[in-house]
Amino acid sequence: MKDTKELAAIAAVVAIMTQEPFDSFQERQIPQIQTAWQSWGARQTMQYRDITQRRIIKRAR
């Protein structure tokens, strides 16, 4: 019984030592730089959302 436990412990340690590393580090992708038009469109969208949320735009009745 003692020999089987020792053998199992040794086998577990050997299996852990021969295992490939599981933490694969991946570098972050470089974000794409926005063009002038994309930047302008994003600003316009955010401004329109802000105006809409503040209800500055008056609805036609």
Phi and psi restraints in degrees (range 20) as a CNS / XPLOR table:
assign (resid 1 and name C) (resid 2 and name N)
       (resid 2 and name CA) (resid 2 and name C) 1.0 -66.8 20.0 2
assign (resid 2 and name N) (resid 2 and name CA)
       (resid 2 and name C) (resid 3 and name N) 1.0 -38.6 20.0 2
assign (resid 2 and name C) (resid 3 and name N)
       (resid 3 and name CA) (resid 3 and name C) 1.0 -65.0 20.0 2
assign (resid 3 and name N) (resid 3 and name CA)
       (resid 3 and name C) (resid 4 and name N) 1.0 -39.1 20.0 2
assign (resid 3 and name C) (resid 4 and name N)
       (resid 4 and name CA) (resid 4 and name C) 1.0 -68.2 20.0 2
assign (resid 4 and name N) (resid 4 and name CA)
       (resid 4 and name C) (resid 5 and name N) 1.0 -36.4 20.0 2
assign (resid 4 and name C) (resid 5 and name N)
       (resid 5 and name CA) (resid 5 and name C) 1.0 -67.6 20.0 2
assign (resid 5 and name N) (resid 5 and name CA)
       (resid 5 and name C) (resid 6 and name N) 1.0 -41.3 20.0 2
assign (resid 5 and name C) (resid 6 and name N)
       (resid 6 and name CA) (resid 6 and name C) 1.0 -65.2 20.0 2
assign (resid 6 and name N) (resid 6 and name CA)
       (resid 6 and name C) (resid 7 and name N) 1.0 -42.4 20.0 2
assign (resid 6 and name C) (resid 7 and name N)
       (resid 7 and name CA) (resid 7 and name C) 1.0 -62.8 20.0 2
assign (resid 7 and name N) (resid 7 and name CA)
       (resid 7 and name C) (resid 8 and name N) 1.0 -41.3 20.0 2
assign (resid 7 and name C) (resid 8 and name N)
       (resid 8 and name CA) (resid 8 and name C) 1.0 -65.5 20.0 2
assign (resid 8 and name N) (resid 8 and name CA)
       (resid 8 and name C) (resid 9 and name N) 1.0 -40.1 20.0 2
assign (resid 8 and name C) (resid 9 and name N)
       (resid 9 and name CA) (resid 9 and name C) 1.0 -65.6 20.0 2
assign (resid 9 and name N) (resid 9 and name CA)
       (resid 9 and name C) (resid 10 and name N) 1.0 -43.0 20.0 2
assign (resid 9 and name C) (resid 10 and name N)
       (resid 10 and name CA) (resid 10 and name C) 1.0 -64.9 20.0 2
assign (resid 10 and name N) (resid 10 and name CA)
       (resid 10 and name C) (resid 11 and name N) 1.0 -41.5 20.0 2
assign (resid 10 and name C) (resid 11 and name N)
       (resid 11 and name CA) (resid 11 and name C) 1.0 -63.9 20.0 2
assign (resid 11 and name N) (resid 11 and name CA)
       (resid 11 and name C) (resid 12 and name N) 1.0 -38.3 20.0 2
assign (resid 11 and name C) (resid 12 and name N)
       (resid 12 and name CA) (resid 12 and name C) 1.0 -65.6 20.0 2
assign (resid 12 and name N) (resid 12 and name CA)
       (resid 12 and name C) (resid 13 and name N) 1.0 -42.4 20.0 2
assign (resid 12 and name C) (resid 13 and name N)
       (resid 13 and name CA) (resid 13 and name C) 1.0 -65.2 20.0 2
assign (resid 13 and name N) (resid 13 and name CA)
       (resid 13 and name C) (resid 14 and name N) 1.0 -43.4 20.0 2
assign (resid 13 and name C) (resid 14 and name N)
       (resid 14 and name CA) (resid 14 and name C) 1.0 -63.2 20.0 2
assign (resid 14 and name N) (resid 14 and name CA)
       (resid 14 and name C) (resid 15 and name N) 1.0 -40.6 20.0 2
assign (resid 14 and name C) (resid 15 and name N)
       (resid 15 and name CA) (resid 15 and name C) 1.0 -64.2 20.0 2
assign (resid 15 and name N) (resid 15 and name CA)
       (resid 15 and name C) (resid 16 and name N) 1.0 -39.9 20.0 2
assign (resid 15 and name C) (resid 16 and name N)
       (resid 16 and name CA) (resid 16 and name C) 1.0 -67.4 20.0 2
assign (resid 16 and name N) (resid 16 and name CA)
       (resid 16 and name C) (resid 17 and name N) 1.0 -40.8 20.0 2
assign (resid 16 and name C) (resid 17 and name N)
       (resid 17 and name CA) (resid 17 and name C) 1.0 -69.3 20.0 2
assign (resid 17 and name N) (resid 17 and name CA)
       (resid 17 and name C) (resid 18 and name N) 1.0 -33.0 20.0 2
assign (resid 17 and name C) (resid 18 and name N)
       (resid 18 and name CA) (resid 18 and name C) 1.0 -89.8 20.0 2
assign (resid 18 and name N) (resid 18 and name CA)
       (resid 18 and name C) (resid 19 and name N) 1.0 -2.7 20.0 2
assign (resid 18 and name C) (resid 19 and name N)
       (resid 19 and name CA) (resid 19 and name C) 1.0 -70.7 20.0 2
assign (resid 19 and name N) (resid 19 and name CA)
       (resid 19 and name C) (resid 20 and name N) 1.0 145.4 20.0 2
assign (resid 19 and name C) (resid 20 and name N)
       (resid 20 and name CA) (resid 20 and name C) 1.0 -73.0 20.0 2
assign (resid 20 and name N) (resid 20 and name CA)
       (resid 20 and name C) (resid 21 and name N) 1.0 149.3 20.0 2
assign (resid 20 and name C) (resid 21 and name N)
       (resid 21 and name CA) (resid 21 and name C) 1.0 -62.4 20.0 2
assign (resid 21 and name N) (resid 21 and name CA)
       (resid 21 and name C) (resid 22 and name N) 1.0 135.6 20.0 2
assign (resid 21 and name C) (resid 22 and name N)
       (resid 22 and name CA) (resid 22 and name C) 1.0 -98.0 20.0 2
assign (resid 22 and name N) (resid 22 and name CA)
       (resid 22 and name C) (resid 23 and name N) 1.0 -9.5 20.0 2
assign (resid 22 and name C) (resid 23 and name N)
       (resid 23 and name CA) (resid 23 and name C) 1.0 -97.9 20.0 2
assign (resid 23 and name N) (resid 23 and name CA)
       (resid 23 and name C) (resid 24 and name N) 1.0 93.7 20.0 2
assign (resid 23 and name C) (resid 24 and name N)
       (resid 24 and name CA) (resid 24 and name C) 1.0 -92.7 20.0 2
assign (resid 24 and name N) (resid 24 and name CA)
       (resid 24 and name C) (resid 25 and name N) 1.0 116.3 20.0 2
assign (resid 24 and name C) (resid 25 and name N)
       (resid 25 and name CA) (resid 25 and name C) 1.0 -85.8 20.0 2
assign (resid 25 and name N) (resid 25 and name CA)
       (resid 25 and name C) (resid 26 and name N) 1.0 128.4 20.0 2
assign (resid 25 and name C) (resid 26 and name N)
       (resid 26 and name CA) (resid 26 and name C) 1.0 -118.2 20.0 2
assign (resid 26 and name N) (resid 26 and name CA)
       (resid 26 and name C) (resid 27 and name N) 1.0 128.6 20.0 2
assign (resid 26 and name C) (resid 27 and name N)
       (resid 27 and name CA) (resid 27 and name C) 1.0 -70.1 20.0 2
assign (resid 27 and name N) (resid 27 and name CA)
       (resid 27 and name C) (resid 28 and name N) 1.0 151.3 20.0 2
assign (resid 27 and name C) (resid 28 and name N)
       (resid 28 and name CA) (resid 28 and name C) 1.0 -70.0 20.0 2
assign (resid 28 and name N) (resid 28 and name CA)
       (resid 28 and name C) (resid 29 and name N) 1.0 146.6 20.0 2
assign (resid 28 and name C) (resid 29 and name N)
       (resid 29 and name CA) (resid 29 and name C) 1.0 -73.7 20.0 2
assign (resid 29 and name N) (resid 29 and name CA)
       (resid 29 and name C) (resid 30 and name N) 1.0 144.6 20.0 2
assign (resid 29 and name C) (resid 30 and name N)
       (resid 30 and name CA) (resid 30 and name C) 1.0 -73.9 20.0 2
assign (resid 30 and name N) (resid 30 and name CA)
       (resid 30 and name C) (resid 31 and name N) 1.0 124.8 20.0 2
assign (resid 30 and name C) (resid 31 and name N)
       (resid 31 and name CA) (resid 31 and name C) 1.0 -66.8 20.0 2
assign (resid 31 and name N) (resid 31 and name CA)
       (resid 31 and name C) (resid 32 and name N) 1.0 149.2 20.0 2
assign (resid 31 and name C) (resid 32 and name N)
       (resid 32 and name CA) (resid 32 and name C) 1.0 -74.5 20.0 2
assign (resid 32 and name N) (resid 32 and name CA)
       (resid 32 and name C) (resid 33 and name N) 1.0 136.8 20.0 2
assign (resid 32 and name C) (resid 33 and name N)
       (resid 33 and name CA) (resid 33 and name C) 1.0 -78.3 20.0 2
assign (resid 33 and name N) (resid 33 and name CA)
       (resid 33 and name C) (resid 34 and name N) 1.0 132.4 20.0 2
assign (resid 33 and name C) (resid 34 and name N)
       (resid 34 and name CA) (resid 34 and name C) 1.0 -73.7 20.0 2
assign (resid 34 and name N) (resid 34 and name CA)
       (resid 34 and name C) (resid 35 and name N) 1.0 147.3 20.0 2
assign (resid 34 and name C) (resid 35 and name N)
       (resid 35 and name CA) (resid 35 and name C) 1.0 -81.4 20.0 2
assign (resid 35 and name N) (resid 35 and name CA)
       (resid 35 and name C) (resid 36 and name N) 1.0 173.3 20.0 2
assign (resid 35 and name C) (resid 36 and name N)
       (resid 36 and name CA) (resid 36 and name C) 1.0 -62.5 20.0 2
assign (resid 36 and name N) (resid 36 and name CA)
       (resid 36 and name C) (resid 37 and name N) 1.0 -39.3 20.0 2
assign (resid 36 and name C) (resid 37 and name N)
       (resid 37 and name CA) (resid 37 and name C) 1.0 -68.6 20.0 2
assign (resid 37 and name N) (resid 37 and name CA)
       (resid 37 and name C) (resid 38 and name N) 1.0 -38.6 20.0 2
assign (resid 37 and name C) (resid 38 and name N)
       (resid 38 and name CA) (resid 38 and name C) 1.0 -65.4 20.0 2
assign (resid 38 and name N) (resid 38 and name CA)
       (resid 38 and name C) (resid 39 and name N) 1.0 -40.9 20.0 2
assign (resid 38 and name C) (resid 39 and name N)
       (resid 39 and name CA) (resid 39 and name C) 1.0 -63.5 20.0 2
assign (resid 39 and name N) (resid 39 and name CA)
       (resid 39 and name C) (resid 40 and name N) 1.0 -43.4 20.0 2
assign (resid 39 and name C) (resid 40 and name N)
       (resid 40 and name CA) (resid 40 and name C) 1.0 -63.4 20.0 2
assign (resid 40 and name N) (resid 40 and name CA)
       (resid 40 and name C) (resid 41 and name N) 1.0 -43.7 20.0 2
assign (resid 40 and name C) (resid 41 and name N)
       (resid 41 and name CA) (resid 41 and name C) 1.0 -63.4 20.0 2
assign (resid 41 and name N) (resid 41 and name CA)
       (resid 41 and name C) (resid 42 and name N) 1.0 -39.7 20.0 2
assign (resid 41 and name C) (resid 42 and name N)
       (resid 42 and name CA) (resid 42 and name C) 1.0 -65.3 20.0 2
assign (resid 42 and name N) (resid 42 and name CA)
       (resid 42 and name C) (resid 43 and name N) 1.0 -41.4 20.0 2
assign (resid 42 and name C) (resid 43 and name N)
       (resid 43 and name CA) (resid 43 and name C) 1.0 -64.5 20.0 2
assign (resid 43 and name N) (resid 43 and name CA)
       (resid 43 and name C) (resid 44 and name N) 1.0 -42.0 20.0 2
assign (resid 43 and name C) (resid 44 and name N)
       (resid 44 and name CA) (resid 44 and name C) 1.0 -63.4 20.0 2
assign (resid 44 and name N) (resid 44 and name CA)
       (resid 44 and name C) (resid 45 and name N) 1.0 -42.5 20.0 2
assign (resid 44 and name C) (resid 45 and name N)
       (resid 45 and name CA) (resid 45 and name C) 1.0 -62.2 20.0 2
assign (resid 45 and name N) (resid 45 and name CA)
       (resid 45 and name C) (resid 46 and name N) 1.0 -45.3 20.0 2
assign (resid 45 and name C) (resid 46 and name N)
       (resid 46 and name CA) (resid 46 and name C) 1.0 -66.4 20.0 2
assign (resid 46 and name N) (resid 46 and name CA)
       (resid 46 and name C) (resid 47 and name N) 1.0 -37.6 20.0 2
assign (resid 46 and name C) (resid 47 and name N)
       (resid 47 and name CA) (resid 47 and name C) 1.0 -65.4 20.0 2
assign (resid 47 and name N) (resid 47 and name CA)
       (resid 47 and name C) (resid 48 and name N) 1.0 -41.7 20.0 2
assign (resid 47 and name C) (resid 48 and name N)
       (resid 48 and name CA) (resid 48 and name C) 1.0 -65.7 20.0 2
assign (resid 48 and name N) (resid 48 and name CA)
       (resid 48 and name C) (resid 49 and name N) 1.0 -38.9 20.0 2
assign (resid 48 and name C) (resid 49 and name N)
       (resid 49 and name CA) (resid 49 and name C) 1.0 -62.9 20.0 2
assign (resid 49 and name N) (resid 49 and name CA)
       (resid 49 and name C) (resid 50 and name N) 1.0 -41.4 20.0 2
assign (resid 49 and name C) (resid 50 and name N)
       (resid 50 and name CA) (resid 50 and name C) 1.0 -64.0 20.0 2
assign (resid 50 and name N) (resid 50 and name CA)
       (resid 50 and name C) (resid 51 and name N) 1.0 -45.3 20.0 2
assign (resid 50 and name C) (resid 51 and name N)
       (resid 51 and name CA) (resid 51 and name C) 1.0 -62.6 20.0 2
assign (resid 51 and name N) (resid 51 and name CA)
       (resid 51 and name C) (resid 52 and name N) 1.0 -42.7 20.0 2
assign (resid 51 and name C) (resid 52 and name N)
       (resid 52 and name CA) (resid 52 and name C) 1.0 -65.1 20.0 2
assign (resid 52 and name N) (resid 52 and name CA)
       (resid 52 and name C) (resid 53 and name N) 1.0 -42.3 20.0 2
assign (resid 52 and name C) (resid 53 and name N)
       (resid 53 and name CA) (resid 53 and name C) 1.0 -68.0 20.0 2
assign (resid 53 and name N) (resid 53 and name CA)
       (resid 53 and name C) (resid 54 and name N) 1.0 -32.9 20.0 2
assign (resid 53 and name C) (resid 54 and name N)
       (resid 54 and name CA) (resid 54 and name C) 1.0 -83.7 20.0 2
assign (resid 54 and name N) (resid 54 and name CA)
       (resid 54 and name C) (resid 55 and name N) 1.0 -3.8 20.0 2
assign (resid 54 and name C) (resid 55 and name N)
       (resid 55 and name CA) (resid 55 and name C) 1.0 57.7 20.0 2
assign (resid 55 and name N) (resid 55 and name CA)
       (resid 55 and name C) (resid 56 and name N) 1.0 39.9 20.0 2
assign (resid 55 and name C) (resid 56 and name N)
       (resid 56 and name CA) (resid 56 and name C) 1.0 -76.6 20.0 2
assign (resid 56 and name N) (resid 56 and name CA)
       (resid 56 and name C) (resid 57 and name N) 1.0 -31.8 20.0 2
assign (resid 56 and name C) (resid 57 and name N)
       (resid 57 and name CA) (resid 57 and name C) 1.0 -72.2 20.0 2
assign (resid 57 and name N) (resid 57 and name CA)
       (resid 57 and name C) (resid 58 and name N) 1.0 122.7 20.0 2
assign (resid 57 and name C) (resid 58 and name N)
       (resid 58 and name CA) (resid 58 and name C) 1.0 -86.2 20.0 2
assign (resid 58 and name N) (resid 58 and name CA)
       (resid 58 and name C) (resid 59 and name N) 1.0 131.0 20.0 2
assign (resid 58 and name C) (resid 59 and name N)
       (resid 59 and name CA) (resid 59 and name C) 1.0 -79.7 20.0 2
assign (resid 59 and name N) (resid 59 and name CA)
       (resid 59 and name C) (resid 60 and name N) 1.0 142.2 20.0 2
assign (resid 59 and name C) (resid 60 and name N)
       (resid 60 and name CA) (resid 60 and name C) 1.0 -76.9 20.0 2
assign (resid 60 and name N) (resid 60 and name CA)
       (resid 60 and name C) (resid 61 and name N) 1.0 129.3 20.0 2
